[in-house]
Amino acid sequence: MDFEFTGEQQALRQEFDDFFREEMKNAPPEWGVSLEAIYSSDICWEFHKQMAGKLGSRGWLSRPWPKEYGGQDAPLIEQFIFSDVMGYHKGAGVDPLGVGVLAPTLLVSGNDGHKREHLPPLARGERFWCQCWSEPNSGSDLASLTTRAERDGDDYVINGQKIWTTGAHRADWCNLLARTNPDEKRSRGLSFFLVDMKSAGITTRPIRFMDGTHMFNEVFFDNVRVPARNMVGEENQGWLASQMTSNFERSMIAVFSAFKRELEELVEFCHGAKWPGGVPAKNTFVRSRLAQLAIEIDAGRAFAYSVVCGQIKGGLIEAAPLAAAAKVLATELLQRLVYTGCEIMGLYGQVKDSKWAPLQGRFEKDYQLCIGLNMGGGTSEVMRNLVSSLGLGLPRSW
C-alpha cells in the first residue's frame, strides 16, 4: 500500500510541525509526563484550552468537515496528517472526545440541527465533551446498560449512573447512551443523547488514582431533563450511532506517533545514562529491545494509516475491523514500550517528582496506567472478537 504524500501534503505537514514545535515550548512541565495530565492538572487544562483556540482559529480542528459546519471540505487524509504530527509533538488543543469522537459521529448520524448547534463551537475550540457510556455493571458488555430515558412531553427524563467517564469534571457536554425501551433486550432498546453537563440533576464524583491524580469520574443522573431534539438518530436506534463513534475513536494515528517520540527520548536516555553496568546504549540486550520496539512502532503507524485508507475507500463499516485491530495493537504495544523503559531504568524507573526521576518519571506514570488502556474504549478481547466476526467472517461465540 502506497502512503507517499503529495508535495502539498508534505508542505502542510511542515506547517503543522513548525506550529507545534514552537507552541509546545510553552507547555507546563507536567504536560506530556502522563496521559491524564490534560484532565488532572488545572494549569495543563488551561494550556489545553488556549491551544484549542489557536488551532480553531487556523481551522485545523475541522479541516475535512463541510464549510457550513465550520470545516474546510479538505480531504480526510489531511486531518490525519495533522493528528500524526500532533501526536509526535504531544500536542495540546484537540478535544479527544469532542473533536476526535463525537464530531465525526454527528457528521454521519446527526441531523442538520445537531450539526449547526454543536460542530461550529467544536471547530473553534470552544466546547469540550465527555462520553457517558460505561456503567458499574456494563463495561465491555455495554449493551446491558440500565440508565433509563423516559419520554415526558418535549423532553426525556434520564436516571442512572455512569462510571469511568474521562474528563467529566472538565466537560461542557456529554454524549450518552440510555435505555428508552425496557422491553427490548440489549442494544435494540438504546438511544443516543447529547446532554449539557450543567443540566440540573447531574452530579460528578472523582475516581482518583492511587497517586491522587484525577481523570475518571462517576456521573449520576437524577431526573435530568434533556430536550427530545437532543436525541441523535431514531429512538431505540442509538446503538448504530455508538458504533460510528467507536470506529472513529480507534484509528490510533496520534498514539503511534507519540510512541515514536517516547522511544526517541528513551534511546537518548540510554546514550546519556551511566549505570553501574555501563552505558545502557552499549548493552546488546538493551539495543535489541529498542530495535524491536522501533520496528513495532513503525509497523503500527503503517497499520494505522491503512485504517485511514480503509475509511476513505470503503467507509466506516468496512474499516471497523481494521480500527479494532489498531486499538489492540496500540494499547498492547504501549505495555511493551513502558515495561521495556522501566526494565532499562531499573529502580530509577519507579521514581517520580524528583530530580532523580528519569524523563520526569514518565514511565512510572505510564506503568500504572497502561494496563487500564487495554480495557478503556473496548477490551482487547472484545476487539479481537470484532476482528474475527466482522473482518474474517468467523461465527460469533456469544
Solvent accessible surface area in square Angstrom, and as a share of the most:
residue,aa,sasa,rsa
1,M,159,0.71
2,D,116,0.60
3,F,63,0.26
4,E,141,0.63
5,F,45,0.19
6,T,78,0.46
7,G,55,0.53
8,E,151,0.68
9,Q,31,0.14
10,Q,97,0.43
11,A,64,0.50
12,L,21,0.11
13,R,62,0.23
14,Q,97,0.43
15,E,90,0.40
16,F,0,0.00
17,D,25,0.13
18,D,77,0.40
19,F,20,0.08
20,F,0,0.00
21,R,131,0.48
22,E,103,0.46
23,E,28,0.13
24,M,30,0.13
25,K,144,0.61
26,N,101,0.52
27,A,26,0.20
28,P,13,0.08
29,P,100,0.63
30,E,79,0.35
31,W,36,0.13
32,G,19,0.18
33,V,19,0.11
34,S,16,0.10
35,L,92,0.46
36,E,5,0.02
37,A,7,0.05
38,I,24,0.12
39,Y,11,0.04
40,S,34,0.22
41,S,23,0.15
42,D,101,0.53
43,I,96,0.49
44,C,0,0.00
45,W,17,0.06
46,E,82,0.37
47,F,20,0.08
48,H,2,0.01
49,K,75,0.32
50,Q,114,0.51
51,M,1,0.01
52,A,1,0.00
53,G,33,0.31
54,K,79,0.33
55,L,0,0.00
56,G,12,0.12
57,S,93,0.60
58,R,110,0.40
59,G,14,0.13
60,W,12,0.04
61,L,2,0.01
62,S,0,0.00
63,R,33,0.12
64,P,32,0.20
65,W,10,0.03
66,P,40,0.25
67,K,138,0.58
68,E,99,0.44
69,Y,19,0.07
70,G,36,0.35
71,G,10,0.09
72,Q,66,0.29
73,D,85,0.44
74,A,15,0.11
75,P,76,0.48
76,L,54,0.27
77,I,28,0.14
78,E,25,0.11
79,Q,24,0.11
80,F,25,0.10
81,I,0,0.00
82,F,2,0.01
83,S,26,0.17
84,D,3,0.01
85,V,6,0.04
86,M,26,0.12
87,G,5,0.05
88,Y,56,0.21
89,H,14,0.06
90,K,35,0.15
91,G,13,0.12
92,A,1,0.01
93,G,1,0.01
94,V,28,0.16
95,D,6,0.03
96,P,60,0.38
97,L,20,0.10
98,G,0,0.00
99,V,16,0.09
100,G,30,0.29
101,V,4,0.02
102,L,0,0.00
103,A,0,0.00
104,P,18,0.11
105,T,0,0.00
106,L,0,0.00
107,L,47,0.24
108,V,81,0.46
109,S,33,0.21
110,G,11,0.11
111,N,84,0.43
112,D,72,0.37
113,G,46,0.44
114,H,7,0.03
115,K,33,0.14
116,R,132,0.48
117,E,72,0.32
118,H,1,0.00
119,L,0,0.00
120,P,28,0.17
121,P,13,0.08
122,L,1,0.00
123,A,6,0.05
124,R,118,0.43
125,G,11,0.10
126,E,104,0.46
127,R,53,0.19
128,F,10,0.04
129,W,4,0.01
130,C,0,0.00
131,Q,26,0.12
132,C,0,0.00
133,W,29,0.10
134,S,31,0.20
135,E,11,0.05
136,P,71,0.45
137,N,145,0.74
138,S,3,0.02
139,G,42,0.40
140,S,63,0.41
141,D,63,0.33
142,L,20,0.10
143,A,6,0.04
144,S,39,0.25
145,L,0,0.00
146,T,101,0.59
147,T,2,0.01
148,R,79,0.29
149,A,1,0.01
150,E,90,0.40
151,R,138,0.50
152,D,71,0.37
153,G,57,0.54
154,D,116,0.60
155,D,32,0.17
156,Y,5,0.02
157,V,22,0.12
158,I,0,0.00
159,N,56,0.29
160,G,28,0.27
161,Q,48,0.21
162,K,0,0.00
163,I,24,0.12
164,W,137,0.48
165,T,2,0.01
166,T,35,0.20
167,G,1,0.01
168,A,4,0.03
169,H,63,0.28
170,R,52,0.19
171,A,14,0.11
172,D,50,0.26
173,W,26,0.09
174,C,0,0.00
175,N,0,0.00
176,L,0,0.00
177,L,0,0.00
178,A,0,0.00
179,R,22,0.08
180,T,22,0.13
181,N,39,0.20
182,P,73,0.46
183,D,131,0.68
184,E,64,0.29
185,K,149,0.63
186,R,119,0.43
187,S,28,0.18
188,R,151,0.55
189,G,0,0.00
190,L,0,0.00
191,S,0,0.00
192,F,0,0.00
193,F,0,0.00
194,L,0,0.00
195,V,1,0.00
196,D,38,0.20
197,M,23,0.10
198,K,158,0.67
199,S,28,0.18
200,A,90,0.70
201,G,33,0.32
202,I,29,0.15
203,T,65,0.38
204,T,46,0.27
205,R,131,0.48
206,P,64,0.40
207,I,36,0.18
208,R,144,0.53
209,F,47,0.20
210,M,191,0.85
211,D,45,0.24
212,G,40,0.38
213,T,29,0.17
214,H,21,0.09
215,M,14,0.06
216,F,40,0.17
217,N,0,0.00
218,E,40,0.18
219,V,0,0.00
220,F,50,0.21
221,F,6,0.03
222,D,92,0.47
223,N,96,0.49
224,V,0,0.00
225,R,119,0.44
226,V,2,0.01
227,P,38,0.24
228,A,23,0.18
229,R,171,0.62
230,N,8,0.04
231,M,20,0.09
232,V,0,0.00
233,G,42,0.40
234,E,129,0.58
235,E,75,0.34
236,N,32,0.16
237,Q,105,0.47
238,G,0,0.00
239,W,71,0.25
240,L,114,0.57
241,A,4,0.03
242,S,0,0.00
243,Q,56,0.25
244,M,11,0.05
245,T,0,0.00
246,S,7,0.04
247,N,14,0.07
248,F,39,0.16
249,E,55,0.25
250,R,23,0.08
251,S,10,0.07
252,M,28,0.13
253,I,6,0.03
254,A,25,0.19
255,V,54,0.31
256,F,0,0.00
257,S,1,0.01
258,A,25,0.20
259,F,11,0.05
260,K,73,0.31
261,R,67,0.24
262,E,19,0.09
263,L,14,0.07
264,E,73,0.33
265,E,32,0.14
266,L,0,0.00
267,V,49,0.28
268,E,127,0.57
269,F,34,0.14
270,C,0,0.00
271,H,116,0.52
272,G,52,0.50
273,A,11,0.09
274,K,164,0.69
275,W,65,0.23
276,P,147,0.93
277,G,83,0.80
278,G,35,0.33
279,V,38,0.22
280,P,8,0.05
281,A,6,0.05
282,K,163,0.69
283,N,70,0.36
284,T,111,0.65
285,F,109,0.46
286,V,13,0.07
287,R,138,0.50
288,S,68,0.44
289,R,74,0.27
290,L,15,0.07
291,A,53,0.41
292,Q,90,0.40
293,L,6,0.03
294,A,41,0.32
295,I,111,0.57
296,E,34,0.15
297,I,2,0.01
298,D,84,0.44
299,A,59,0.46
300,G,0,0.00
301,R,50,0.18
302,A,45,0.35
303,F,60,0.25
304,A,0,0.00
305,Y,15,0.06
306,S,18,0.11
307,V,0,0.00
308,V,0,0.00
309,C,22,0.13
310,G,18,0.17
311,Q,14,0.06
312,I,90,0.45
313,K,166,0.70
314,G,30,0.29
315,G,29,0.28
316,L,23,0.12
317,I,115,0.59
318,E,125,0.56
319,A,1,0.01
320,A,11,0.09
321,P,18,0.11
322,L,60,0.30
323,A,1,0.01
324,A,2,0.02
325,A,26,0.20
326,A,0,0.00
327,K,6,0.03
328,V,12,0.07
329,L,55,0.27
330,A,0,0.00
331,T,13,0.08
332,E,41,0.18
333,L,0,0.00
334,L,12,0.06
335,Q,28,0.13
336,R,96,0.35
337,L,2,0.01
338,V,1,0.00
339,Y,79,0.30
340,T,3,0.02
341,G,0,0.00
342,C,24,0.14
343,E,100,0.45
344,I,16,0.08
345,M,3,0.01
346,G,37,0.35
347,L,143,0.71
348,Y,93,0.35
349,G,4,0.03
350,Q,126,0.56
351,V,47,0.27
352,K,67,0.28
353,D,134,0.70
354,S,48,0.31
355,K,174,0.74
356,W,154,0.54
357,A,12,0.09
358,P,16,0.10
359,L,43,0.22
360,Q,98,0.44
361,G,3,0.03
362,R,17,0.06
363,F,3,0.01
364,E,23,0.10
365,K,32,0.14
366,D,12,0.06
367,Y,116,0.44
368,Q,76,0.34
369,L,15,0.08
370,C,0,0.00
371,I,81,0.41
372,G,31,0.30
373,L,47,0.23
374,N,26,0.13
375,M,112,0.50
376,G,43,0.42
377,G,37,0.36
378,G,18,0.17
379,T,20,0.11
380,S,6,0.04
381,E,122,0.55
382,V,49,0.28
383,M,2,0.01
384,R,118,0.43
385,N,54,0.27
386,L,38,0.19
387,V,39,0.23
388,S,35,0.22
389,S,18,0.12
390,L,98,0.49
391,G,39,0.37
392,L,123,0.61
393,G,62,0.60
394,L,93,0.46
395,P,123,0.77
396,R,132,0.48
397,S,100,0.65
398,W,165,0.58
